[in-house]
Amino acid sequence: MSQFKIAVVVGSLRKESFNARLAEGLIRLAPSNFTFDKLRIDDLPLYNQDDDGNQAEAVKRLKSEVAAADAVLFVTPEYNRSMPGVLKNAIDHASRPYGQSAWAGKPAGVIGASIGSIGTALSQQHLRNVLAYLDMPTMGQPEAFVHVKDGLFDDNGDIGAGSREFLQKWMNAFAAFVERHAKS
């Protein structure tokens, strides 16, 4: 059985982030041949094309971590009907300078959680548009717009009983997608 290393990018910096908790819960649902590396994005400077020739150490670290991964799992909230600026900033940094994108060819999964009734539908759609441009094959089905409500997480931080079957199916589909698309 092949081993797969998955880079996890959470689009929220909030200490008690629902999306960070969702990422942790999903990791616990993953097959045993998958390992996960949660990437740090809170220390990246704002992207400035003038810095492409001399990228900050945090940017070099991010690009190296993405390059070392077999696939990427994006777990993102929705801010103002789109993806958070901190996530877009990380994506921009690791895609530059032009022609040196660390994202290219990496299979991706997109999921997110929100207290809003439409979950993170628009954020995910905007993110998918960007990932298509970056040449990242992205799992299209099943979609998962997780509505945060009581019971989503249990006392241990695992996915609660009411959502576990649905999110287990999502993780199983993501794992199968990675196995089909990751470069050996």
GUDORO-62324 format. One record per residue (C-alpha): residue in one letter; x negated, y negated, z negated; residue number from 1. Coordinates in steps of 0.05 Angstrom, whole numbers, plus 5000, padded with zeros to 4 digits. Layout:
! GUDORO-62324
res, xx, yy, zz, n
A, X, Y, Z, NUM
...
! end
This chain:
! GUDORO-62324
res, xx, yy, zz, n
M, 5000, 5000, 5000, 1
S, 4971, 4933, 5021, 2
Q, 4960, 4878, 4970, 3
F, 4988, 4808, 4984, 4
K, 4967, 4743, 4952, 5
I, 5022, 4690, 4951, 6
A, 5009, 4616, 4940, 7
V, 5067, 4585, 4901, 8
V, 5081, 4511, 4911, 9
V, 5133, 4482, 4864, 10
G, 5158, 4414, 4887, 11
S, 5171, 4388, 4817, 12
L, 5123, 4361, 4766, 13
R, 5173, 4358, 4709, 14
K, 5151, 4396, 4647, 15
E, 5218, 4433, 4640, 16
S, 5228, 4440, 4715, 17
F, 5284, 4487, 4736, 18
N, 5244, 4503, 4798, 19
A, 5181, 4521, 4759, 20
R, 5225, 4568, 4718, 21
L, 5256, 4596, 4781, 22
A, 5187, 4609, 4809, 23
E, 5167, 4646, 4746, 24
G, 5230, 4687, 4748, 25
L, 5220, 4705, 4821, 26
I, 5148, 4726, 4808, 27
R, 5175, 4776, 4757, 28
L, 5221, 4805, 4810, 29
A, 5165, 4816, 4861, 30
P, 5136, 4883, 4881, 31
S, 5074, 4906, 4844, 32
N, 5029, 4897, 4906, 33
F, 5042, 4822, 4905, 34
T, 5001, 4773, 4864, 35
F, 5017, 4699, 4857, 36
D, 4974, 4637, 4850, 37
K, 5012, 4575, 4828, 38
L, 4980, 4516, 4863, 39
R, 4968, 4451, 4827, 40
I, 4993, 4390, 4865, 41
D, 4999, 4338, 4809, 42
D, 4927, 4314, 4815, 43
L, 4927, 4299, 4890, 44
P, 4917, 4227, 4911, 45
L, 4968, 4196, 4957, 46
Y, 4952, 4219, 5028, 47
N, 4913, 4167, 5067, 48
Q, 4886, 4185, 5136, 49
D, 4824, 4142, 5122, 50
D, 4803, 4197, 5072, 51
D, 4806, 4254, 5123, 52
G, 4730, 4253, 5131, 53
N, 4717, 4254, 5056, 54
Q, 4774, 4291, 5022, 55
A, 4780, 4289, 4947, 56
E, 4759, 4351, 4908, 57
A, 4832, 4365, 4889, 58
V, 4850, 4365, 4963, 59
K, 4792, 4412, 4980, 60
R, 4815, 4459, 4924, 61
L, 4887, 4459, 4950, 62
K, 4865, 4474, 5021, 63
S, 4819, 4530, 4996, 64
E, 4875, 4561, 4955, 65
V, 4924, 4558, 5013, 66
A, 4872, 4587, 5061, 67
A, 4860, 4646, 5012, 68
A, 4934, 4664, 5009, 69
D, 4970, 4713, 5054, 70
A, 5035, 4674, 5049, 71
V, 5067, 4614, 5014, 72
L, 5128, 4610, 4970, 73
F, 5158, 4540, 4966, 74
V, 5205, 4529, 4907, 75
T, 5232, 4459, 4910, 76
P, 5284, 4413, 4881, 77
E, 5322, 4362, 4922, 78
Y, 5309, 4288, 4911, 79
N, 5353, 4238, 4948, 80
R, 5377, 4291, 4998, 81
S, 5306, 4311, 5017, 82
M, 5242, 4343, 4991, 83
P, 5204, 4309, 4935, 84
G, 5149, 4262, 4954, 85
V, 5097, 4301, 4914, 86
L, 5112, 4363, 4957, 87
K, 5107, 4325, 5022, 88
N, 5042, 4294, 4998, 89
A, 5013, 4363, 4985, 90
I, 5035, 4389, 5052, 91
D, 5005, 4328, 5087, 92
H, 4938, 4336, 5051, 93
A, 4930, 4410, 5067, 94
S, 4949, 4399, 5140, 95
R, 4895, 4347, 5153, 96
P, 4852, 4327, 5186, 97
Y, 4889, 4343, 5251, 98
G, 4871, 4412, 5276, 99
Q, 4847, 4436, 5208, 100
S, 4913, 4456, 5175, 101
A, 4908, 4507, 5119, 102
W, 4982, 4523, 5129, 103
A, 4979, 4546, 5202, 104
G, 5003, 4617, 5212, 105
K, 5020, 4629, 5138, 106
P, 5088, 4663, 5129, 107
A, 5132, 4622, 5082, 108
G, 5193, 4630, 5039, 109
V, 5236, 4570, 5018, 110
I, 5282, 4569, 4958, 111
G, 5303, 4518, 4906, 112
A, 5348, 4504, 4847, 113
S, 5390, 4444, 4828, 114
I, 5446, 4424, 4781, 115
G, 5482, 4398, 4843, 116
S, 5536, 4440, 4875, 117
I, 5500, 4444, 4943, 118
G, 5436, 4466, 4909, 119
T, 5376, 4445, 4949, 120
A, 5406, 4455, 5019, 121
L, 5382, 4389, 5049, 122
S, 5314, 4392, 5017, 123
Q, 5303, 4461, 5044, 124
Q, 5326, 4441, 5114, 125
H, 5277, 4382, 5115, 126
L, 5222, 4427, 5089, 127
R, 5237, 4480, 5142, 128
N, 5231, 4426, 5197, 129
V, 5161, 4408, 5171, 130
L, 5140, 4481, 5165, 131
A, 5161, 4495, 5237, 132
Y, 5116, 4439, 5261, 133
L, 5059, 4468, 5218, 134
D, 5065, 4535, 5253, 135
M, 5089, 4572, 5190, 136
P, 5136, 4629, 5205, 137
T, 5191, 4617, 5154, 138
M, 5242, 4668, 5129, 139
G, 5310, 4646, 5153, 140
Q, 5355, 4696, 5117, 141
P, 5378, 4703, 5065, 142
E, 5383, 4630, 5046, 143
A, 5385, 4614, 4972, 144
F, 5412, 4548, 4945, 145
V, 5410, 4563, 4871, 146
H, 5460, 4526, 4828, 147
V, 5431, 4516, 4758, 148
K, 5483, 4533, 4705, 149
D, 5485, 4568, 4639, 150
G, 5459, 4639, 4645, 151
L, 5414, 4628, 4705, 152
F, 5355, 4644, 4659, 153
D, 5356, 4689, 4599, 154
D, 5322, 4676, 4532, 155
N, 5257, 4707, 4558, 156
G, 5255, 4662, 4620, 157
D, 5276, 4718, 4666, 158
I, 5331, 4711, 4717, 159
G, 5397, 4721, 4681, 160
A, 5442, 4780, 4693, 161
G, 5492, 4740, 4735, 162
S, 5440, 4719, 4786, 163
R, 5390, 4776, 4782, 164
E, 5419, 4820, 4837, 165
F, 5424, 4762, 4887, 166
L, 5354, 4737, 4872, 167
Q, 5325, 4807, 4873, 168
K, 5353, 4816, 4943, 169
W, 5322, 4749, 4962, 170
M, 5254, 4770, 4934, 171
N, 5258, 4838, 4969, 172
A, 5273, 4803, 5035, 173
F, 5215, 4755, 5024, 174
A, 5167, 4812, 5008, 175
A, 5189, 4849, 5071, 176
F, 5181, 4785, 5112, 177
V, 5110, 4776, 5086, 178
E, 5092, 4848, 5100, 179
R, 5115, 4839, 5172, 180
H, 5082, 4771, 5184, 181
A, 5019, 4767, 5141, 182
K, 4954, 4774, 5178, 183
S, 4914, 4834, 5156, 184
! end
